[in-house]
Amino acid sequence: MLNSKRVLLKSIGNKKPIRISYGLATTPFGDIVLGFLKDSGGDAICYLYFAEISSGHKGKENKISNYGIALQERWPKALLSEDITHAQNLADKIFNDEETILNVVMDGTPFQERVWEELLKIPSGQTCTYGDIAERIGKPKAVRAVGTAVGSNEVSIVIPCHRVVSKNGDIKYGGGRERKIRLLKYESGK
């Protein structure tokens, strides 16, 4: 999956209007809402969240509209357009085993961006602690701030926040504890 991907992380300010396409896509680990910027240089992912969807078609419609609202709140100056087909194609690219480059755009503080860049260095199939990340960025006492930055990652899986665990072994994940365990087992080949 992601061990065959190279991720290019770019910073983008939330100051100018941008066009974000989004859609609900199916993956081996559950449905996701994927936000992306269409560009001649390649799509750039700006949002990837697992969607917990109630059964039935109406549930999917309600959930995707809720994520559209959340996406609009996160990117208030963005012009949103739903593009489910393109979102599924991009999700397939993220979750296949082919070598490829994934473009990602994020909007965070310099500290958050340093943490996210460090997450990209964690090899697939391995984990590290929040304290390890704090040490690696030269801020050994900033463990809690690192945890906050990891939790602020809006492009989960691609920016592999699921590879970070607590020092005491506690497993927390915005996408759910069980999903994190499945992801880690998958990546480690178990």
C-alpha positions as CSV (number, residue, x, y, z in Angstrom):
1,M,0.0,0.0,0.0
2,L,1.8,3.1,1.1
3,N,5.3,1.6,1.2
4,S,5.3,2.0,-2.6
5,K,4.3,5.7,-2.5
6,R,6.4,8.8,-2.4
7,V,4.5,11.7,-0.8
8,L,5.3,15.3,-1.7
9,L,4.1,17.6,1.0
10,K,3.4,21.2,0.1
11,S,2.2,24.0,2.3
12,I,-0.7,26.0,1.2
13,G,-2.2,29.0,2.9
14,N,-5.9,29.2,3.7
15,K,-5.9,32.8,2.6
16,K,-6.9,32.7,-1.0
17,P,-9.9,31.1,-2.6
18,I,-9.1,27.6,-4.0
19,R,-11.2,25.0,-5.7
20,I,-11.5,21.7,-3.8
21,S,-13.2,18.7,-5.3
22,Y,-14.3,15.9,-2.9
23,G,-16.2,12.7,-2.8
24,L,-16.9,9.5,-0.9
25,A,-14.7,6.6,-1.9
26,T,-14.5,2.9,-0.9
27,T,-11.2,1.5,0.4
28,P,-10.1,-1.8,1.9
29,F,-10.3,-0.1,5.3
30,G,-13.6,1.6,5.0
31,D,-15.2,4.5,3.2
32,I,-13.3,7.7,3.1
33,V,-14.1,11.3,2.2
34,L,-11.3,12.6,0.0
35,G,-10.7,16.3,-0.7
36,F,-8.3,17.2,-3.5
37,L,-7.2,20.0,-5.8
38,K,-7.3,19.2,-9.5
39,D,-4.2,20.5,-11.1
40,S,-2.4,20.0,-14.5
41,G,0.6,18.9,-12.4
42,G,-1.4,16.1,-10.7
43,D,-4.1,16.0,-8.1
44,A,-3.1,17.3,-4.6
45,I,-4.8,15.7,-1.7
46,C,-5.9,18.1,1.1
47,Y,-8.3,16.0,3.1
48,L,-8.7,12.3,3.9
49,Y,-11.0,11.1,6.6
50,F,-12.7,7.8,7.3
51,A,-16.4,8.1,7.0
52,E,-18.6,6.2,9.4
53,I,-21.7,5.7,7.4
54,S,-25.0,4.4,8.5
55,S,-26.6,1.7,6.3
56,G,-28.7,2.7,3.4
57,H,-28.4,5.1,0.5
58,K,-29.9,8.0,2.5
59,G,-27.2,7.6,5.2
60,K,-24.5,7.9,2.6
61,E,-26.0,11.1,1.2
62,N,-26.3,12.6,4.7
63,K,-22.8,11.7,5.6
64,I,-21.2,13.1,2.5
65,S,-23.1,16.4,2.9
66,N,-21.8,16.5,6.6
67,Y,-18.3,16.0,5.3
68,G,-18.8,18.7,2.7
69,I,-19.8,21.0,5.6
70,A,-16.7,20.0,7.6
71,L,-14.5,20.5,4.6
72,Q,-16.0,24.0,4.0
73,E,-15.4,24.8,7.7
74,R,-11.8,23.8,7.4
75,W,-11.3,25.6,4.1
76,P,-13.8,28.5,4.4
77,K,-12.7,30.3,1.2
78,A,-12.7,27.2,-0.9
79,L,-15.2,26.6,-3.7
80,L,-16.3,23.0,-3.3
81,S,-17.5,20.6,-5.9
82,E,-18.5,17.0,-5.5
83,D,-16.7,14.5,-7.8
84,I,-17.2,11.0,-6.6
85,T,-15.7,9.3,-9.7
86,H,-12.5,11.2,-9.5
87,A,-12.3,10.7,-5.7
88,Q,-12.7,6.9,-6.2
89,N,-9.9,6.9,-8.8
90,L,-7.6,8.8,-6.5
91,A,-8.5,6.5,-3.6
92,D,-7.6,3.5,-5.8
93,K,-4.3,5.1,-6.5
94,I,-3.6,5.6,-2.8
95,F,-4.5,2.1,-1.8
96,N,-3.0,0.1,-4.6
97,D,0.5,-1.4,-4.5
98,E,1.9,0.5,-7.5
99,E,4.8,2.9,-7.1
100,T,3.6,6.4,-7.5
101,I,3.9,9.9,-6.3
102,L,1.1,11.4,-4.2
103,N,0.9,15.2,-3.9
104,V,-0.4,16.5,-0.6
105,V,-1.2,20.1,0.3
106,M,-1.6,21.0,4.0
107,D,-2.2,24.2,5.9
108,G,-0.6,24.2,9.3
109,T,1.8,25.9,11.6
110,P,5.6,25.5,11.0
111,F,5.7,23.1,14.0
112,Q,2.8,21.0,12.7
113,E,4.4,20.8,9.2
114,R,7.7,19.6,10.8
115,V,5.8,16.9,12.6
116,W,3.9,15.8,9.5
117,E,7.1,15.7,7.5
118,E,8.6,13.5,10.2
119,L,5.6,11.1,10.0
120,L,6.4,10.6,6.4
121,K,9.8,9.1,7.4
122,I,8.3,6.3,9.5
123,P,8.7,3.2,7.4
124,S,5.6,1.1,6.5
125,G,5.2,-1.7,9.0
126,Q,7.0,0.2,11.8
127,T,5.7,2.4,14.6
128,C,7.3,5.0,16.9
129,T,6.1,7.1,19.8
130,Y,5.1,10.7,20.2
131,G,8.3,11.1,22.2
132,D,10.4,9.7,19.3
133,I,8.9,12.3,17.0
134,A,9.6,15.1,19.5
135,E,13.2,13.9,19.7
136,R,13.6,13.7,15.9
137,I,12.4,17.3,15.4
138,G,14.7,18.6,18.1
139,K,11.9,19.4,20.6
140,P,12.2,16.5,23.2
141,K,9.9,18.2,25.7
142,A,7.2,18.9,23.2
143,V,5.6,15.4,23.4
144,R,2.1,16.7,24.0
145,A,2.4,19.3,21.2
146,V,3.6,16.6,18.9
147,G,0.5,14.6,19.9
148,T,-1.7,17.5,19.0
149,A,0.0,18.0,15.7
150,V,-0.4,14.3,14.9
151,G,-4.1,14.6,15.7
152,S,-4.4,17.6,13.5
153,N,-3.3,15.7,10.4
154,E,-6.2,16.0,7.9
155,V,-4.7,13.5,5.4
156,S,-4.6,10.3,7.4
157,I,-3.1,7.2,5.8
158,V,-1.1,9.3,3.3
159,I,0.5,11.2,6.1
160,P,0.8,8.1,8.3
161,C,-0.3,9.2,11.7
162,H,-1.5,5.7,12.3
163,R,2.1,4.6,12.8
164,V,2.5,6.7,16.0
165,V,1.7,5.0,19.3
166,S,1.8,6.1,22.9
167,K,4.8,5.3,25.0
168,N,2.6,3.0,27.2
169,G,1.3,1.2,24.1
170,D,-2.1,2.8,24.1
171,I,-3.6,2.9,20.6
172,K,-5.6,6.0,19.7
173,Y,-6.6,7.0,16.3
174,G,-9.2,9.4,14.8
175,G,-10.3,6.6,12.4
176,G,-10.9,4.2,15.3
177,R,-8.7,1.9,17.4
178,E,-9.7,-1.3,15.5
179,R,-9.0,0.3,12.1
180,K,-5.5,1.4,13.4
181,I,-4.8,-2.1,14.5
182,R,-5.9,-3.4,11.1
183,L,-3.7,-0.9,9.3
184,L,-0.6,-1.7,11.3
185,K,-1.1,-5.4,10.9
186,Y,-1.6,-5.0,7.1
187,E,1.5,-2.9,6.8
188,S,3.6,-5.3,8.9
189,G,2.4,-8.2,6.8
190,K,0.6,-10.0,9.6
